[in-house]
Amino acid sequence: MQNTEQKRDIKLWIKDIGEYTVPAGTTILDLTARLKDRLPYLVTAAIVNYEAQGLDYVLQEDDWVELLDLTCEYGLRVYRRTAVFLMLKAFNDLFPEKRMVVRHSLSNGLLCETVDEELGAEEVALLETRMQEIVEADLPINRLIMPRMKAAEIFAKQNQPDKADMLDFVEHDEVWVYELGGFFDYFFGFMLPRTGMVNLFKLLPYEGGLILQTPEMDAPDRIKPYIEQKKLAYIFKESKRWAEMLETPHAAALNKLIAEGRIDEIIRINEALHEKKVALIAEEICKNKDVRLVLISGPSSSGKTTFAQRLYIQLRASGRRPVTISLDDYFVDRENTPRDEKGEYDFEALEALKLDLFNEHLTRLIKGEEVEVPIFNFITGRAEPRGKNVKVPPGEVIIIEGIHALNDKLTFRIPQKQKFKIYVSALTQLNLDNTNRIPTTDSRLIRRMVRDSRTRGYSARDTIRIWPSVRRGEEKNIFPFQESADVMFNTSLVYEFSVLRPFAEPLLREITPDCPEYHEARRLLRFLSHFTPVAPDGVPFNSILREFIGGSPYKA
């Protein structure tokens, strides 16, 4: 007799869709198939009751669901991670004796290199063809839970000692491992369940390695043309040299050095590299007699304030007498501040500044005249009745730090030859292992979270909640101008996650499961667990890191 019993229905609440009924046992992947006519882009993961889940998650009665596609950062990371896994599988099929390292993002792609060897254009073309074959085969990508030591044995056999070493420092007895056609890998985060879902990617030969391109949040259905960023590429190469000098290519190597009692040495060398680079930048400024403005910009929590003041000291040590001016004092009155699309004050808009007055003052200061610089009162939302008199010594430079500093519209009256532009960012130097890179934005988010708690009384939840808005402002006001910089400075420190971990973990644990920010808190906690914690005692008082953990002599 045929069994006609049907599964019972369960009710979900889906963000932007509303209440929706599905049969019990439905997965998120099944749900996306039901909703395919209402979903413009590929869904790669979901937030279920404020916790991130993969597409294989089985939905339950009354679940609150937010479907994540390629237009959000989390959803895009899942896609890119899966594309990387496909590339590594294809690479292993073609070149089983070689090892690949996923270095970092570069422009609109990921830079990947082989260990001790270079890839030619023909090899990159073969690799792309093999990836396409794997995609067309639509193979399953299996997520396995296995004992940590068993996973380490698998990676040792696959000639991946970096992953085996990293698992020595994982705090759990069991780990997630992904398998594709007999090839295994450990990844920090979810994957797509089938290779056929990764149908948009491109490989480009690049200086003995390759660039892996995937869709982006503003172009989720296509691959954008690659944009060369030579200055950013150079600073990443410098960071790679520093990491090699410090013997810290990835987290496992750092943890080993900590276990060996060598962390104080690593801190001192890393800080010395920073100080040497700041001194070289000061020397370059001093050599150019035309320079009158030093303009410093970079994204949130890059350490711009500390860098600017360390540069000031190096210029003084070179016999110069620079003057600093704060852009904050040139805000328009609060009621004249432009508003964003939500009708809220947009303090990051260029038009939020008194540009004409600012440029008039700069012109006069460069000529040697004295001006009355305004003092902005953030409580009243307007300038004080009386400002402060400022005069620049003959031939000296004015240091200006702010989000718009690289945008020539800020200093439209000043000739280019009188400007020296510096881009500052925390471009992470080390990976978790050879194939799990650390996004720069994670470094800055953790830095900001620690600083916001200490100086502003913000919770980690507050910082995580506003972070997407901060990122949008950076994409609009900072990143488009970074290649116009005369020099770039990387404020990242190889040891910083180990020092930040004891500060950040208690803040993240305060975020409870009933908060929308819970899934991001969980992700960051898992990420930080890969680093052996280090006390801050050995961090120098003038370190960039002191701007965030406290103890800096420089005022923000």
C-alpha positions as semicolon CSV with decimal commas, in nm:
position;residue;x (nm);y (nm);z (nm)
1;M;0,000;0,000;0,000
2;Q;0,146;0,339;-0,103
3;N;0,233;0,572;0,184
4;T;0,041;0,894;0,129
5;E;0,144;1,059;0,457
6;Q;0,266;1,411;0,396
7;K;0,515;1,609;0,598
8;R;0,364;1,870;0,824
9;D;0,411;2,234;0,733
10;I;0,614;2,479;0,937
11;K;0,595;2,858;0,936
12;L;0,896;3,085;0,881
13;W;0,939;3,460;0,887
14;I;1,168;3,569;0,602
15;K;1,317;3,917;0,593
16;D;1,180;4,128;0,304
17;I;0,929;3,852;0,222
18;G;0,726;3,795;0,536
19;E;0,556;3,484;0,668
20;Y;0,614;3,176;0,456
21;T;0,508;2,813;0,493
22;V;0,727;2,517;0,392
23;P;0,724;2,141;0,462
24;A;0,916;2,021;0,768
25;G;1,269;1,914;0,675
26;T;1,317;2,198;0,426
27;T;1,675;2,322;0,399
28;I;1,778;2,677;0,320
29;L;1,880;2,553;-0,026
30;D;1,532;2,405;-0,075
31;L;1,382;2,735;0,037
32;T;1,582;2,932;-0,221
33;A;1,457;2,697;-0,492
34;R;1,097;2,770;-0,388
35;L;1,166;3,143;-0,389
36;K;1,383;3,156;-0,703
37;D;1,147;3,394;-0,885
38;R;1,173;3,640;-0,596
39;L;1,550;3,621;-0,547
40;P;1,748;3,832;-0,797
41;Y;2,090;3,691;-0,706
42;L;2,245;3,368;-0,583
43;V;2,183;3,304;-0,212
44;T;2,496;3,160;-0,048
45;A;2,407;3,148;0,324
46;A;2,148;3,271;0,573
47;I;2,107;3,422;0,915
48;V;1,864;3,204;1,111
49;N;1,754;3,347;1,446
50;Y;2,061;3,574;1,440
51;E;2,307;3,293;1,377
52;A;2,484;3,228;1,044
53;Q;2,401;2,899;0,873
54;G;2,504;2,721;0,553
55;L;2,261;2,622;0,281
56;D;2,236;2,268;0,421
57;Y;2,073;2,393;0,743
58;V;1,734;2,230;0,811
59;L;1,475;2,495;0,900
60;Q;1,254;2,468;1,207
61;E;0,914;2,601;1,308
62;D;0,904;2,981;1,367
63;D;1,258;3,040;1,243
64;W;1,344;3,400;1,153
65;V;1,542;3,390;0,830
66;E;1,752;3,645;0,640
67;L;1,879;3,514;0,308
68;L;2,229;3,635;0,220
69;D;2,326;3,680;-0,144
70;L;2,621;3,828;-0,333
71;T;2,516;4,186;-0,256
72;C;2,623;4,155;0,110
73;E;2,973;4,100;0,248
74;Y;2,899;3,775;0,430
75;G;2,724;3,621;0,130
76;L;3,004;3,725;-0,103
77;R;3,268;3,576;0,127
78;V;3,098;3,235;0,106
79;Y;3,110;3,251;-0,274
80;R;3,474;3,359;-0,286
81;R;3,573;3,097;-0,031
82;T;3,412;2,826;-0,245
83;A;3,581;2,960;-0,559
84;V;3,915;2,939;-0,376
85;F;3,841;2,577;-0,280
86;L;3,762;2,492;-0,644
87;M;4,086;2,657;-0,753
88;L;4,287;2,463;-0,493
89;K;4,123;2,136;-0,598
90;A;4,198;2,209;-0,965
91;F;4,555;2,309;-0,875
92;N;4,605;1,984;-0,683
93;D;4,472;1,785;-0,979
94;L;4,716;1,951;-1,221
95;F;5,019;2,017;-1,002
96;P;5,005;1,777;-0,703
97;E;5,368;1,844;-0,606
98;K;5,324;2,221;-0,580
99;R;5,163;2,434;-0,308
100;M;4,957;2,748;-0,349
101;V;4,921;3,044;-0,114
102;V;4,621;3,279;-0,118
103;R;4,789;3,608;-0,033
104;H;4,542;3,896;-0,010
105;S;4,286;4,102;-0,199
106;L;4,432;4,325;-0,469
107;S;4,200;4,566;-0,646
108;N;3,896;4,358;-0,749
109;G;4,056;4,016;-0,709
110;L;4,261;3,783;-0,488
111;L;4,635;3,747;-0,541
112;C;4,749;3,383;-0,529
113;E;5,104;3,252;-0,561
114;T;5,285;2,920;-0,554
115;V;5,545;2,837;-0,291
116;D;5,903;2,872;-0,426
117;E;5,785;2,863;-0,789
118;E;5,613;3,083;-1,043
119;L;5,310;3,014;-1,262
120;G;5,322;3,091;-1,632
121;A;5,030;3,214;-1,841
122;E;4,980;2,865;-1,991
123;E;4,958;2,707;-1,647
124;V;4,703;2,968;-1,535
125;A;4,495;2,897;-1,847
126;L;4,508;2,522;-1,774
127;L;4,402;2,589;-1,417
128;E;4,103;2,796;-1,527
129;T;3,995;2,524;-1,772
130;R;4,018;2,259;-1,500
131;M;3,808;2,478;-1,266
132;Q;3,543;2,510;-1,536
133;E;3,537;2,132;-1,577
134;I;3,479;2,090;-1,203
135;V;3,198;2,348;-1,213
136;E;3,030;2,175;-1,508
137;A;3,049;1,840;-1,329
138;D;2,841;1,996;-1,046
139;L;3,014;1,788;-0,779
140;P;2,906;1,787;-0,415
141;I;3,113;1,983;-0,163
142;N;3,087;1,788;0,160
143;R;3,121;1,941;0,504
144;L;3,261;1,683;0,745
145;I;3,308;1,697;1,119
146;M;3,614;1,500;1,225
147;P;3,863;1,478;1,512
148;R;4,122;1,752;1,494
149;M;4,414;1,507;1,492
150;K;4,265;1,307;1,205
151;A;4,226;1,627;1,003
152;A;4,589;1,716;1,076
153;E;4,699;1,374;0,946
154;I;4,503;1,429;0,623
155;F;4,662;1,769;0,565
156;A;5,010;1,635;0,634
157;K;4,955;1,368;0,366
158;Q;4,827;1,636;0,125
159;N;5,153;1,833;0,166
160;Q;4,978;2,110;0,362
161;P;5,196;2,140;0,674
162;D;5,064;2,492;0,744
163;K;4,714;2,355;0,804
164;A;4,839;2,066;1,015
165;D;5,040;2,313;1,225
166;M;4,743;2,548;1,263
167;L;4,522;2,268;1,397
168;D;4,771;2,221;1,681
169;F;4,644;2,553;1,817
170;V;4,270;2,501;1,756
171;E;4,091;2,486;2,090
172;H;3,826;2,228;1,991
173;D;3,866;1,851;1,963
174;E;3,661;1,841;1,642
175;V;3,681;2,063;1,332
176;W;3,491;2,122;1,010
177;V;3,670;1,992;0,704
178;Y;3,548;2,028;0,347
179;E;3,592;1,753;0,088
180;L;3,569;1,775;-0,290
181;G;3,651;1,477;-0,508
182;G;3,890;1,330;-0,252
183;F;4,062;1,663;-0,183
184;F;4,033;1,800;0,171
185;D;4,073;2,151;0,313
186;Y;3,998;2,348;0,627
187;F;3,823;2,680;0,576
188;F;3,714;2,944;0,821
189;G;3,347;2,970;0,727
190;F;3,072;2,810;0,519
191;M;3,093;2,684;0,162
192;L;2,837;2,639;-0,113
193;P;2,715;2,277;-0,133
194;R;2,785;2,212;-0,504
195;T;3,052;2,319;-0,751
196;G;2,793;2,407;-1,017
197;M;2,689;2,708;-0,811
198;V;3,029;2,878;-0,868
199;N;2,979;2,962;-1,235
200;L;3,129;3,313;-1,232
201;F;3,505;3,348;-1,191
202;K;3,814;3,444;-1,389
203;L;4,188;3,379;-1,354
204;L;4,445;3,633;-1,469
205;P;4,823;3,573;-1,479
206;Y;4,994;3,823;-1,246
207;E;5,368;3,854;-1,180
208;G;5,441;3,482;-1,154
209;G;5,113;3,412;-0,975
210;L;4,751;3,479;-1,056
211;I;4,453;3,694;-0,971
212;L;4,129;3,511;-0,892
213;Q;3,830;3,728;-0,977
214;T;3,474;3,667;-0,860
215;P;3,164;3,889;-0,856
216;E;3,153;4,187;-0,621
217;M;2,878;4,338;-0,410
218;D;2,813;4,614;-0,664
219;A;2,834;4,368;-0,956
220;P;2,689;4,037;-0,829
221;D;2,608;3,898;-1,173
222;R;2,932;3,962;-1,363
223;I;3,312;3,987;-1,342
224;K;3,431;4,347;-1,356
225;P;3,743;4,436;-1,557
226;Y;4,057;4,412;-1,346
227;I;4,193;4,749;-1,232
228;E;4,567;4,765;-1,172
229;Q;4,673;4,914;-0,836
230;K;5,052;4,930;-0,855
231;K;5,106;5,131;-0,536
232;L;4,888;4,902;-0,328
233;A;5,060;4,598;-0,481
234;Y;5,399;4,741;-0,381
235;I;5,297;4,795;-0,019
236;F;5,167;4,436;-0,001
237;K;5,503;4,313;-0,133
238;E;5,674;4,513;0,138
239;S;5,442;4,356;0,397
240;K;5,525;4,011;0,262
241;R;5,898;4,084;0,307
242;W;5,834;4,199;0,662
243;A;5,635;3,883;0,741
244;E;5,916;3,666;0,603
245;M;6,173;3,863;0,804
246;L;5,964;3,808;1,117
247;E;5,910;3,438;1,035
248;T;5,534;3,487;1,057
249;P;5,365;3,390;0,728
250;H;5,056;3,264;0,912
251;A;4,893;3,230;1,254
252;A;5,050;2,892;1,331
253;A;5,399;3,035;1,284
254;L;5,316;3,327;1,513
255;N;5,173;3,095;1,777
256;K;5,490;2,882;1,766
257;L;5,706;3,189;1,825
258;I;5,486;3,284;2,121
259;A;5,519;2,931;2,261
260;E;5,897;2,958;2,225
261;G;5,899;3,281;2,426
262;R;6,006;3,500;2,131
263;I;5,709;3,736;2,113
264;D;5,891;4,033;2,271
265;E;6,158;4,005;2,001
266;I;5,890;3,996;1,728
267;I;5,718;4,303;1,874
268;R;6,042;4,501;1,889
269;I;6,142;4,415;1,531
270;N;5,794;4,484;1,393
271;E;5,779;4,821;1,569
272;A;6,130;4,905;1,447
273;L;6,018;4,839;1,089
274;H;5,730;5,082;1,143
275;E;5,956;5,350;1,288
276;K;6,208;5,310;1,007
277;K;5,935;5,351;0,745
278;V;5,794;5,664;0,915
279;A;6,146;5,811;0,921
280;L;6,193;5,736;0,550
281;I;5,865;5,911;0,469
282;A;5,974;6,214;0,673
283;E;6,305;6,214;0,487
284;E;6,124;6,208;0,152
285;I;5,911;6,506;0,256
286;C;6,217;6,700;0,367
287;K;6,391;6,642;0,034
288;N;6,107;6,804;-0,163
289;K;6,128;7,178;-0,098
290;D;5,803;7,244;-0,287
291;V;5,589;7,044;-0,042
292;R;5,379;7,261;0,189
293;L;5,086;7,029;0,264
294;V;5,118;6,675;0,401
295;L;4,778;6,511;0,351
296;I;4,706;6,186;0,539
297;S;4,401;5,967;0,480
298;G;4,290;5,609;0,531
299;P;3,991;5,401;0,636
300;S;3,853;5,375;0,989
301;S;4,084;5,236;1,258
302;S;4,393;5,243;1,039
303;G;4,589;5,429;1,305
304;K;4,598;5,759;1,116
305;T;4,616;5,966;1,435
306;T;4,920;5,787;1,574
307;F;5,089;5,779;1,235
308;A;5,037;6,154;1,187
309;Q;5,189;6,234;1,526
310;R;5,482;5,997;1,478
311;L;5,547;6,162;1,142
312;Y;5,533;6,502;1,314
313;I;5,802;6,387;1,558
314;Q;6,022;6,251;1,280
315;L;5,992;6,581;1,093
316;R;6,091;6,769;1,410
317;A;6,385;6,532;1,452
318;S;6,491;6,633;1,101
319;G;6,497;6,998;1,205
320;R;6,160;7,089;1,058
321;R;5,880;7,278;1,236
322;P;5,554;7,141;1,095
323;V;5,210;7,270;1,193
324;T;4,901;7,051;1,226
325;I;4,547;7,162;1,139
326;S;4,232;6,967;1,222
327;L;3,967;6,935;0,953
328;D;3,708;6,890;1,228
329;D;3,732;7,262;1,306
330;Y;3,605;7,345;0,957
331;F;3,266;7,175;0,988
332;V;2,971;7,383;0,872
333;D;2,709;7,473;1,132
334;R;2,501;7,169;1,222
335;E;2,185;7,292;1,048
336;N;2,379;7,337;0,723
337;T;2,519;6,984;0,725
338;P;2,409;6,783;0,418
339;R;2,182;6,486;0,477
340;D;2,206;6,132;0,344
341;E;1,941;5,925;0,170
342;K;1,782;5,846;0,507
343;G;1,751;6,214;0,596
344;E;2,023;6,195;0,863
345;Y;2,320;6,430;0,891
346;D;2,604;6,315;0,667
347;F;2,914;6,434;0,855
348;E;3,141;6,242;0,616
349;A;3,025;6,435;0,309
350;L;3,285;6,671;0,164
351;E;3,018;6,941;0,170
352;A;3,003;6,913;0,551
353;L;3,321;7,122;0,553
354;K;3,372;7,494;0,491
355;L;3,583;7,430;0,183
356;D;3,618;7,791;0,071
357;L;3,731;7,909;0,415
358;F;3,965;7,612;0,452
359;N;4,134;7,679;0,117
360;E;4,157;8,052;0,187
361;H;4,332;7,977;0,515
362;L;4,570;7,728;0,354
363;T;4,664;7,975;0,082
364;R;4,734;8,249;0,335
365;L;4,926;8,018;0,570
366;I;5,150;7,901;0,285
367;K;5,223;8,267;0,208
368;G;5,334;8,316;0,569
369;E;5,028;8,506;0,687
370;E;4,859;8,452;1,023
371;V;4,497;8,330;1,019
372;E;4,231;8,271;1,282
373;V;4,150;7,900;1,257
374;P;3,798;7,822;1,383
375;I;3,732;7,602;1,686
376;F;3,429;7,380;1,629
377;N;3,207;7,301;1,928
378;F;3,057;6,956;1,880
379;I;2,802;7,013;2,156
380;T;2,652;7,331;2,010
381;G;2,712;7,219;1,651
382;R;2,881;7,543;1,543
383;A;3,214;7,724;1,560
384;E;3,308;7,918;1,873
385;P;3,291;8,299;1,846
386;R;3,669;8,318;1,869
387;G;3,916;8,084;1,701
388;K;4,292;8,040;1,749
389;N;4,563;8,230;1,568
390;V;4,795;8,013;1,359
391;K;5,105;8,099;1,157
392;V;5,335;7,862;0,970
393;P;5,713;7,922;0,980
394;P;5,859;8,007;0,638
395;G;5,890;7,703;0,412
396;E;5,741;7,462;0,667
397;V;5,469;7,204;0,605
398;I;5,111;7,180;0,728
399;I;4,997;6,832;0,833
400;I;4,630;6,757;0,763
401;E;4,467;6,424;0,849
402;G;4,116;6,321;0,749
403;I;3,899;6,099;0,533
404;H;3,898;6,344;0,240
405;A;4,267;6,432;0,253
406;L;4,352;6,252;-0,075
407;N;4,061;6,409;-0,262
408;D;4,190;6,714;-0,450
409;K;3,850;6,882;-0,409
410;L;3,940;6,931;-0,043
411;T;4,245;7,144;-0,132
412;F;4,131;7,272;-0,470
413;R;4,325;7,601;-0,446
414;I;4,662;7,442;-0,370
415;P;4,893;7,344;-0,660
416;Q;4,969;6,971;-0,689
417;K;5,343;7,021;-0,648
418;Q;5,283;7,161;-0,299
419;K;5,096;6,848;-0,183
420;F;5,241;6,526;-0,043
421;K;4,973;6,258;-0,002
422;I;4,996;5,959;0,231
423;Y;4,752;5,666;0,236
424;V;4,743;5,477;0,567
425;S;4,572;5,141;0,614
426;A;4,598;4,820;0,815
427;L;4,684;4,574;0,538
428;T;4,706;4,243;0,722
429;Q;5,041;4,072;0,668
430;L;4,964;3,716;0,775
431;N;4,703;3,449;0,700
432;L;4,542;3,192;0,925
433;D;4,719;2,942;0,699
434;N;4,825;2,933;0,335
435;T;4,468;2,943;0,201
436;N;4,268;3,122;0,473
437;R;4,348;3,490;0,433
438;I;4,255;3,753;0,692
439;P;4,045;4,035;0,540
440;T;4,180;4,380;0,624
441;T;3,835;4,489;0,734
442;D;3,838;4,231;1,017
443;S;4,155;4,380;1,159
444;R;4,009;4,729;1,155
445;L;3,674;4,619;1,298
446;I;3,839;4,451;1,597
447;R;4,066;4,751;1,653
448;R;3,770;4,988;1,646
449;M;3,561;4,769;1,874
450;V;3,833;4,774;2,142
451;R;3,889;5,149;2,109
452;D;3,516;5,237;2,101
453;S;3,462;5,046;2,424
454;R;3,755;5,212;2,597
455;T;3,712;5,573;2,480
456;R;3,346;5,616;2,385
457;G;3,162;5,370;2,604
458;Y;3,026;5,188;2,299
459;S;2,947;4,819;2,319
460;A;3,079;4,570;2,064
461;R;2,721;4,544;1,943
462;D;2,717;4,920;1,874
463;T;3,039;4,902;1,674
464;I;2,927;4,600;1,469
465;R;2,589;4,764;1,400
466;I;2,738;5,081;1,250
467;W;3,026;4,906;1,069
468;P;2,839;4,857;0,736
469;S;2,770;5,231;0,726
470;V;3,136;5,303;0,801
471;R;3,239;5,071;0,517
472;R;3,003;5,242;0,272
473;G;3,159;5,577;0,359
474;E;3,508;5,435;0,296
475;E;3,407;5,296;-0,042
476;K;3,275;5,638;-0,140
477;N;3,522;5,881;0,016
478;I;3,856;5,702;0,064
479;F;3,927;5,396;-0,150
480;P;3,871;5,570;-0,489
481;F;4,162;5,805;-0,409
482;Q;4,416;5,565;-0,256
483;E;4,625;5,521;-0,573
484;S;4,674;5,900;-0,591
485;A;4,892;5,883;-0,279
486;D;5,262;5,959;-0,308
487;V;5,336;5,693;-0,049
488;M;5,144;5,427;0,144
489;F;5,201;5,316;0,501
490;N;5,081;4,981;0,633
491;T;4,993;5,008;1,002
492;S;4,925;4,636;1,045
493;L;5,133;4,448;1,302
494;V;5,185;4,073;1,276
495;Y;5,130;4,025;1,648
496;E;4,827;4,248;1,696
497;F;4,552;3,981;1,698
498;S;4,723;3,803;1,986
499;V;4,727;4,128;2,186
500;L;4,377;4,234;2,083
501;R;4,221;3,897;2,166
502;P;4,203;3,942;2,548
503;F;4,050;4,289;2,497
504;A;3,798;4,189;2,229
505;E;3,671;3,854;2,358
506;P;3,488;3,984;2,669
507;L;3,321;4,254;2,456
508;L;3,205;4,004;2,195
509;R;3,074;3,762;2,458
510;E;2,841;4,035;2,585
511;I;2,639;4,005;2,263
512;T;2,354;3,764;2,334
513;P;2,180;3,523;2,092
514;D;1,873;3,749;2,069
515;C;2,075;4,030;1,903
516;P;2,108;4,077;1,524
517;E;2,483;4,122;1,574
518;Y;2,519;3,780;1,738
519;H;2,629;3,593;1,424
520;E;2,909;3,843;1,359
521;A;3,020;3,821;1,722
522;R;3,035;3,442;1,693
523;R;3,238;3,467;1,372
524;L;3,490;3,706;1,526
525;L;3,523;3,493;1,840
526;R;3,599;3,186;1,629
527;F;3,849;3,388;1,427
528;L;4,033;3,518;1,735
529;S;4,049;3,167;1,881
530;H;4,320;3,086;1,623
531;F;4,564;3,321;1,800
532;T;4,749;3,256;2,124
533;P;4,673;3,552;2,355
534;V;4,956;3,785;2,453
535;A;4,966;4,044;2,734
536;P;5,011;4,405;2,613
537;D;5,307;4,478;2,843
538;G;5,564;4,452;2,566
539;V;5,382;4,686;2,325
540;P;5,575;5,018;2,307
541;F;5,394;5,331;2,427
542;N;5,413;5,491;2,079
543;S;5,288;5,184;1,891
544;I;4,998;5,219;1,647
545;L;4,828;4,949;1,858
546;R;4,829;5,175;2,165
547;E;4,577;5,399;1,987
548;F;4,328;5,114;2,034
549;I;4,425;4,927;2,352
550;G;4,525;5,238;2,549
551;G;4,847;5,377;2,687
552;S;4,932;5,603;2,393
553;P;5,081;5,947;2,463
554;Y;4,912;6,082;2,151
555;K;4,571;6,246;2,168
556;A;4,309;6,131;1,918
